[in-house]
């Protein structure tokens, strides 16, 4: 119910999504995550 209420309220004044994350930082974070997972196994 809470999700549906949020969507109804949000969709009354929708705004386009604007990507602000730096792709290089995302790729670096994914690589770090893979390194951590590989070191656990």
C-alpha positions as CSV (number, residue, x, y, z in Angstrom):
1,X,0.0,0.0,0.0
2,X,2.8,2.4,0.9
3,X,4.6,1.8,-2.4
4,X,1.4,2.4,-4.4
5,X,0.7,5.6,-2.5
6,X,4.3,6.8,-3.2
7,X,3.9,6.0,-6.9
8,X,0.6,7.8,-7.1
9,X,2.0,10.9,-5.4
10,X,5.3,10.9,-7.3
11,X,3.6,10.4,-10.7
12,X,1.5,13.5,-10.2
13,X,4.6,15.7,-11.0
14,X,7.1,13.3,-12.7
15,X,10.6,14.5,-13.5
16,X,13.0,12.9,-16.1
17,X,15.7,10.8,-14.6
18,X,19.1,12.4,-14.9
19,X,22.2,10.2,-14.5
20,X,24.8,11.8,-12.3
21,X,27.1,9.0,-11.3
22,X,30.6,8.8,-12.9
23,X,30.8,5.6,-14.9
24,X,34.5,5.2,-14.0
25,X,33.6,5.2,-10.3
26,X,30.9,2.6,-10.8
27,X,33.3,0.3,-12.7
28,X,35.9,0.7,-10.0
29,X,33.4,-0.1,-7.3
30,X,32.3,-3.2,-9.2
31,X,35.9,-4.4,-9.5
32,X,36.5,-3.8,-5.8
33,X,33.3,-5.9,-5.1
34,X,34.6,-8.7,-7.3
35,X,38.0,-8.7,-5.5
36,X,36.3,-8.9,-2.1
37,X,34.1,-11.8,-3.2
38,X,37.0,-13.6,-4.8
39,X,39.1,-13.3,-1.6
40,X,36.2,-14.8,0.4
41,X,36.0,-17.9,-1.7
